[in-house]
């Protein structure tokens, strides 16, 4: 949210009391979406592209000799058959290592806010790498799309805009709005938001040197993926996998899960995978709060199995995981309150194995995407801030972004795009499945992806009824307000409504 701050903040005890009082009363009317980008943050110059210790890895691509195969006869201008059939769509992909260079004592994200520095979780080493994974799509005469997903607990708009603008500065024909940046939400990563530091006195959990490294790595990933693009075909599939996760909210009989797993796979002209994008909603937190090693959690294990077994660059994009959807291990079950609340590194691998198997089964029966027309719709959205803690945390106390006082309107952004009948929509936080299922339905396609923690992080996004209710008190503390959820729904109704009339193309 990028609006002007007015006035000063109360002390933390007053904030907590005010939060509990505020969440029990009705909020004001829902703010509508507008198309102004004036409030967007991110005017700072981007850092130089981060180069990891070994250079980027897993750059998607194939043989280039299929790109230009013209008949050599001077008197014959026809093109060989294999070239006339070459797909118009081009896809490129890469993966950049963005693991912290200094691994000791970085504050980790996730698992409650803390009241003293001694309680903050800190890193002690690296178990597996963190990546910025990028997939780029280009279709003639359509807006391009570059997707970048970080193995991070979350990233905020001020840093994301630096990545988007940095990529646009380096690539002709690519605008900042064509870049979609998201986070996997692994709880075994450094704090990229700031709220997992210390509340009183306020101390952000962010390490700004590492944030600069992330920004540079994101720019490198986006530019490299774009430059690696080559002719490609697409196939998509979807399935339900209820058994792999559960909703840990106690006291809400309507606390559902969004069980939809959607995968899009791109292949080169020889049929070899260039990349896949998989969307499914679950917190990557198999290891739990006792872990102090940096890890992508089950997403890292998923990459490993997918890369080895099908090839290409494989991206995991988190779906409706909010309030709070946790992993359920099929091989040796564990869940909150069961006596075995958290898993082991073996469990992490087992879970990644199960998720990779589910995805590969879908890919084996995927349906070709014949129409690869790309449409994109970006908008700034607005809603009143209704949570005193969120207002307190902003403006540099914990989160380096401007947040307005209670009752005033803040802004974030949303991006919706489609590639043929495959539809994508960003969510600027952790969306509850109650809303996620409803948004999927209004997207009007069998192949839908909800990109949670997409282009921003503004905490949990829930219904007005859930906001402030006893089962959701913790989620409410980490939410911008009760009207953010309805605002997301309203905007997607406008974007996907009227049989797609609201779609905009360049």
C-alpha positions in Angstrom: 0.0 0.0 0.0 1.6 3.2 -1.1 -0.2 6.2 0.4 0.7 9.1 2.5 1.1 8.6 6.3 -0.5 11.1 8.6 -0.2 11.3 12.3 1.8 9.1 14.8 1.2 5.6 16.0 0.2 4.6 19.6 2.2 2.3 21.8 2.0 -1.4 21.3 -0.4 -2.2 24.2 -2.8 0.3 22.9 -2.4 -1.2 19.5 -3.3 -4.7 20.7 -6.3 -3.4 22.6 -7.3 -1.3 19.6 -6.9 -4.2 17.3 -9.2 -6.4 19.3 -11.8 -3.6 19.6 -11.6 -2.7 15.9 -12.0 -6.2 14.6 -15.3 -6.7 16.4 -17.1 -3.8 14.8 -18.3 -3.4 11.2 -16.0 -1.8 8.6 -16.8 1.0 6.3 -17.8 0.6 2.6 -15.6 -1.4 0.3 -13.1 0.6 -1.7 -13.3 0.1 -5.4 -10.5 -0.6 -7.8 -9.0 2.2 -9.8 -6.5 2.2 -12.6 -4.2 4.9 -11.3 -0.6 3.8 -10.8 0.4 7.0 -9.1 0.6 5.4 -5.7 2.9 2.6 -6.7 6.2 2.4 -4.9 9.6 1.4 -6.3 11.2 4.5 -7.8 14.6 3.6 -6.5 17.3 2.5 -8.9 17.6 -1.2 -9.2 20.7 -3.0 -8.1 23.0 -4.7 -10.6 21.9 -8.2 -11.4 23.0 -10.7 -8.7 25.3 -13.4 -9.9 25.4 -16.5 -7.7 28.4 -18.5 -6.8 28.2 -20.7 -9.8 26.1 -18.5 -12.2 22.5 -19.2 -12.8 21.4 -22.8 -13.2 18.8 -24.8 -15.1 18.4 -22.3 -18.0 15.6 -23.7 -20.1 16.3 -24.1 -23.8 16.8 -26.5 -26.6 18.3 -26.7 -30.0 18.2 -23.4 -31.9 18.6 -24.9 -35.3 14.9 -25.4 -35.7 14.4 -21.6 -35.6 15.7 -20.8 -39.1 15.3 -23.4 -41.7 14.6 -21.6 -45.0 14.8 -23.2 -48.4 18.3 -22.4 -49.9 17.0 -22.2 -53.6 17.3 -18.6 -54.8 14.2 -18.9 -57.0 12.0 -20.5 -54.4 10.8 -18.3 -51.5 8.7 -20.9 -49.8 9.5 -22.0 -46.3 10.2 -25.6 -45.5 7.2 -27.5 -43.9 8.9 -27.9 -40.5 9.3 -24.1 -40.3 5.7 -23.2 -41.4 4.5 -25.4 -38.6 6.8 -23.8 -36.0 4.8 -22.4 -33.1 4.3 -18.7 -32.8 4.6 -18.8 -29.0 8.0 -18.6 -27.5 8.9 -19.7 -23.9 12.1 -19.3 -22.0 13.0 -20.3 -18.4 15.8 -20.2 -15.9 16.6 -20.6 -12.2 18.9 -18.3 -10.2 20.4 -19.2 -6.9 19.5 -16.5 -4.4 20.6 -18.3 -1.2 22.0 -15.8 1.3 25.8 -15.3 1.1 26.0 -14.9 4.8 23.9 -17.6 6.5 24.5 -17.0 10.2 21.9 -15.1 12.3 19.5 -13.8 9.7 16.0 -13.5 11.1 13.7 -16.1 9.6 10.1 -15.5 8.6 7.0 -17.2 9.8 5.6 -18.6 13.0 4.2 -15.7 15.0 5.4 -12.2 15.8 7.7 -11.8 18.7 8.1 -9.4 21.6 11.8 -9.8 22.3 14.9 -10.1 20.2 15.9 -13.3 22.0 12.7 -15.0 20.7 13.4 -14.3 17.0 14.3 -17.3 14.9 17.7 -17.0 13.3 19.5 -18.9 10.6 22.4 -21.2 11.4 23.2 -22.5 7.9 21.7 -23.7 4.6 20.1 -27.1 4.0 19.1 -26.5 0.3 19.3 -23.6 -2.0 16.8 -20.8 -2.4 15.9 -19.9 -6.0 14.3 -17.2 -8.1 12.6 -19.3 -10.8 11.5 -17.5 -14.0 9.4 -18.4 -17.0 8.8 -16.0 -19.9 6.0 -16.2 -22.5 5.9 -14.3 -25.8 3.3 -14.4 -28.5 3.3 -12.0 -31.5 1.2 -8.9 -31.1 0.2 -9.9 -27.5 1.6 -8.5 -24.2 4.5 -10.6 -23.0 4.5 -12.2 -19.5 7.4 -13.0 -17.3 6.7 -15.0 -14.1 9.2 -15.0 -11.3 8.8 -17.0 -8.1 11.1 -16.7 -5.1 11.6 -19.3 -2.4 10.8 -16.7 0.2 8.2 -16.4 3.0 7.1 -13.2 1.3 8.2 -10.0 -0.5 6.6 -6.6 -0.5 5.7 -4.2 -3.3 8.5 -1.8 -2.8 11.1 -4.5 -3.5 9.0 -6.2 -6.2 8.6 -3.0 -8.1 12.4 -2.6 -8.2 12.5 -6.0 -9.8 9.8 -5.3 -12.3 11.2 -2.0 -13.3 14.7 -3.3 -13.5 13.6 -6.0 -16.0 11.7 -3.5 -18.0 14.7 -1.2 -18.3 16.8 -4.0 -19.7 14.3 -5.6 -22.1 12.8 -3.7 -25.1 9.1 -4.4 -25.5 8.6 -5.5 -21.9 6.9 -3.2 -19.4 7.0 -3.5 -15.6 3.3 -4.5 -15.6 4.2 -7.5 -17.8 6.3 -9.0 -14.9 4.6 -11.0 -12.2 6.6 -11.7 -9.0 5.5 -14.1 -6.3 6.8 -16.0 -3.2 6.5 -19.7 -2.3 6.0 -18.8 1.4 8.5 -21.2 2.8 8.9 -20.6 6.5 12.5 -21.7 6.4 13.7 -18.5 4.6 14.9 -15.1 5.8 12.2 -12.5 6.6 11.6 -10.6 3.4 8.7 -8.6 4.8 9.9 -7.3 8.2 7.2 -8.3 10.6 9.1 -11.3 12.1 11.6 -9.1 13.9 10.6 -7.5 17.2 7.4 -5.6 17.9 8.6 -3.5 20.9 10.8 -1.7 20.5 10.2 -2.1 16.7 13.0 -3.9 14.9 12.5 -5.1 11.4 13.3 -8.7 10.6 14.7 -7.7 7.2 18.4 -7.7 6.3 18.7 -5.0 3.7 21.9 -6.4 2.1 20.1 -9.7 1.5 17.0 -7.9 0.1 19.4 -6.1 -2.4 20.7 -9.6 -3.4 17.1 -10.8 -3.9 16.3 -7.8 -6.1 19.4 -8.4 -8.2 18.7 -12.1 -8.5 15.1 -11.4 -9.6 16.2 -9.0 -12.3 18.8 -11.5 -13.6 16.2 -14.4 -13.6 13.6 -12.4 -15.6 16.1 -11.1 -18.1 17.8 -14.5 -18.6 14.5 -16.3 -19.0 13.4 -13.8 -21.6 16.6 -14.1 -23.6 16.3 -17.9 -23.5 12.9 -18.0 -25.1 12.3 -20.4 -28.1 9.3 -21.7 -30.1 7.2 -23.8 -27.8 3.9 -25.7 -27.5 1.8 -25.8 -24.3 -0.3 -28.4 -22.6 -2.4 -28.0 -19.4 -4.0 -30.2 -16.8 -5.8 -30.0 -13.5 -6.8 -32.3 -10.7 -7.9 -32.4 -7.1 -5.5 -33.6 -4.4 -7.4 -33.2 -1.0 -5.3 -35.8 0.7 -2.0 -33.8 0.5 -3.1 -30.9 2.8 -5.6 -29.9 5.5 -6.9 -26.6 7.1 -5.6 -26.2 10.6 -8.1 -23.6 11.7 -10.0 -24.9 14.8 -13.5 -23.7 15.5 -14.6 -23.0 12.0 -16.6 -25.8 10.5 -16.3 -24.1 7.1 -12.5 -24.0 7.1 -12.1 -25.7 3.7 -9.1 -26.4 1.4 -8.8 -25.5 -2.2 -7.7 -28.9 -3.6 -7.2 -27.8 -7.2 -3.7 -28.5 -8.6 -3.1 -26.9 -12.1 -0.1 -27.4 -14.2 1.0 -25.8 -17.5 4.0 -27.4 -19.4 5.9 -25.9 -22.3 7.9 -28.1 -24.7 10.3 -27.2 -27.5 9.8 -28.2 -31.1 11.4 -31.6 -30.3 9.0 -32.3 -27.5 11.5 -31.7 -24.7 10.2 -29.8 -21.7 11.3 -26.2 -21.4 9.4 -25.4 -18.3 6.4 -26.2 -16.2 4.3 -24.0 -13.9 2.4 -25.7 -11.1 -0.1 -24.0 -8.8 -1.4 -25.6 -5.6 -2.2 -24.1 -2.2 -0.3 -25.2 0.9 2.2 -23.7 3.4 5.7 -25.0 2.8 6.4 -25.7 6.4 7.0 -29.4 6.9 10.0 -28.7 9.1 8.3 -26.4 11.5 9.6 -23.7 13.9 12.3 -25.8 15.4 14.3 -25.6 12.2 17.0 -23.0 11.8 18.5 -24.1 8.4 17.6 -22.1 5.3 15.4 -24.2 2.9 12.7 -24.0 0.3 11.0 -26.8 2.3 8.9 -29.1 0.1 9.2 -26.8 -2.9 12.9 -27.5 -3.0 12.3 -31.3 -3.0 9.6 -30.8 -5.7 12.1 -29.0 -7.9 14.7 -31.7 -7.4 12.4 -34.6 -8.5 10.8 -32.7 -11.3 14.1 -31.4 -12.8 15.7 -34.8 -12.7 12.7 -36.8 -14.0 11.1 -34.6 -16.7 13.7 -32.0 -17.3 13.4 -28.3 -17.9 12.8 -25.6 -15.3 9.9 -26.4 -13.0 8.1 -23.7 -11.0 5.9 -24.1 -7.9 3.5 -21.2 -7.4 1.5 -21.2 -4.2 -2.3 -21.1 -4.3 -5.0 -20.4 -1.7 -3.0 -21.3 1.4 -4.4 -18.8 4.0 -5.9 -19.5 7.4 -4.0 -21.9 7.4 -3.5 -24.8 5.0 -0.7 -27.1 6.1 0.9 -30.2 4.5 -0.3 -33.7 5.4 2.4 -36.3 4.8 0.9 -39.5 3.3 3.8 -41.8 4.2 4.0 -41.0 7.9 1.2 -38.7 8.8 1.7 -35.5 10.8 -0.6 -32.6 11.5 -1.0 -29.9 14.2 -2.2 -31.3 17.5 -1.6 -34.9 16.5 1.4 -35.4 18.7 3.7 -35.2 15.8 3.2 -31.6 14.7 6.2 -31.2 12.4 8.3 -33.3 10.1 11.9 -34.2 9.3 14.1 -33.7 6.3 13.0 -37.1 5.2 9.4 -35.9 5.4 10.3 -32.9 3.3 11.6 -35.2 0.5 8.7 -37.5 0.8 6.2 -34.7 0.5 8.1 -33.2 -2.5 8.0 -36.8 -4.0 4.2 -37.0 -3.5 3.7 -33.6 -5.1 6.0 -34.3 -8.0 4.2 -37.7 -8.6 0.8 -35.9 -8.6 2.0 -33.3 -11.1 3.7 -35.8 -13.4 0.5 -37.9 -13.5 -1.4 -34.8 -14.7 1.3 -33.9 -17.2 1.1 -37.4 -18.7 -2.6 -36.7 -19.6 -2.3 -33.0 -20.3 -4.5 -31.4 -23.0 -2.7 -29.3 -25.7 -3.3 -25.6 -25.5 -4.1 -24.8 -29.1 -4.9 -21.1 -28.7 -1.9 -19.3 -27.2 -3.2 -15.8 -27.3 -2.0 -13.8 -24.3 -4.2 -11.3 -22.6 -3.2 -9.2 -19.6 -5.0 -6.9 -17.2 -3.2 -4.9 -14.5 -4.9 -2.6 -12.0 -4.3 -0.8 -8.8 -6.8 -1.8 -6.1 -7.9 0.1 -3.0 -9.4 -0.7 0.4 -9.4 0.9 3.8 -6.9 -0.1 6.4 -8.7 -1.6 9.3 -6.0 -3.2 11.5 -4.1 -1.0 14.0 -1.2 -3.4 14.0 -0.7 -3.4 10.3 -0.8 0.4 10.4 1.8 0.4 13.2 4.1 -2.1 11.4 4.3 0.1 8.2 6.2 3.3 7.5 9.6 1.9 8.3 8.9 0.6 11.8 8.9 -3.1 10.7 7.9 -2.9 7.0 9.5 -0.3 4.7 6.3 0.7 2.9 3.9 3.5 3.5 0.7 2.5 5.2 -2.2 5.0 6.0 -3.9 5.5 9.3 -6.9 3.4 10.3 -9.9 4.1 8.1 -7.9 5.7 5.2 -7.5 4.0 1.9 -4.3 2.1 0.9 -3.5 0.6 -2.4 -1.9 -2.5 -3.8 -2.1 -4.1 -7.2 -3.5 -7.2 -9.0 -2.5 -8.7 -12.3 -4.7 -11.1 -14.3 -3.6 -12.8 -17.5 -4.4 -15.7 -19.7 -2.6 -17.9 -22.2 -5.4 -19.3 -24.3 -7.8 -20.9 -21.8 -5.3 -21.1 -19.0 -6.1 -18.2 -16.6 -3.9 -16.6 -13.9 -4.6 -14.1 -11.2 -2.3 -12.6 -8.6 -3.4 -12.3 -4.9 -1.4 -9.8 -2.8 -1.2 -12.0 0.3 -2.4 -15.3 1.8 -5.9 -15.9 0.5 -8.3 -18.1 2.5 -9.6 -21.1 0.4 -13.2 -19.8 1.0 -12.5 -16.9 -1.3 -10.0 -18.9 -3.5 -12.6 -21.5 -4.6 -15.1 -18.7 -5.4 -12.5 -16.8 -7.5 -11.6 -19.9 -9.4 -15.2 -20.4 -10.4 -15.6 -16.8 -11.7 -12.4 -17.2 -13.7 -14.5 -19.3 -16.1 -11.9 -21.9 -17.3 -11.0 -25.5 -16.5 -7.3 -24.3 -16.0 -6.9 -21.7 -13.4 -4.0 -20.5 -11.2 -4.3 -18.3 -8.2 -0.8 -16.8 -7.6 -0.8 -16.1 -3.9 1.7 -13.6 -2.5 1.8 -12.2 -6.0 3.2 -8.7 -6.6 2.9 -7.9 -2.9 2.3 -9.1 0.6 -0.4 -7.5 2.7 -1.0 -10.5 5.1 -4.0 -12.7 5.3 -6.9 -12.0 3.0 -10.2 -13.3 4.3 -14.0 -12.8 4.4 -15.6 -10.1 6.5 -17.2 -12.8 8.6 -13.8 -14.5 9.3 -12.0 -11.2 10.1 -12.1 -10.7 13.8 -13.8 -14.0 14.7 -12.2 -16.1 17.4 -10.8 -18.8 15.2 -9.1 -16.2 13.0 -7.7 -13.8 15.7 -4.0 -14.5 14.7 -4.8 -14.2 11.0 -6.6 -11.0 11.7 -3.6 -9.5 13.5 -1.6 -10.1 10.2 -4.3 -8.7 7.9 -4.7 -5.2 6.4 -8.4 -5.1 7.2 -11.8 -6.7 6.7 -12.5 -5.2 3.3 -9.4 -6.5 1.5 -11.1 -9.9 0.8 -14.3 -8.4 -0.6 -12.2 -6.0 -2.7 -10.2 -8.9 -4.3 -13.5 -10.6 -5.2 -15.0 -7.4 -6.6 -12.0 -6.8 -8.8 -11.9 -10.3 -10.2 -15.7 -10.2 -10.8 -15.0 -7.1 -13.0 -12.0 -8.6 -14.7 -13.4 -12.1 -15.5 -17.1 -11.0 -15.7 -19.2 -10.4 -18.8 -17.6 -13.3 -20.6 -14.2 -11.7 -20.6 -15.2 -8.2 -21.9 -13.0 -6.6 -19.2 -9.8 -8.2 -20.6 -7.4 -5.6 -21.9 -4.7 -6.2 -24.5 -1.9 -4.0 -25.7 
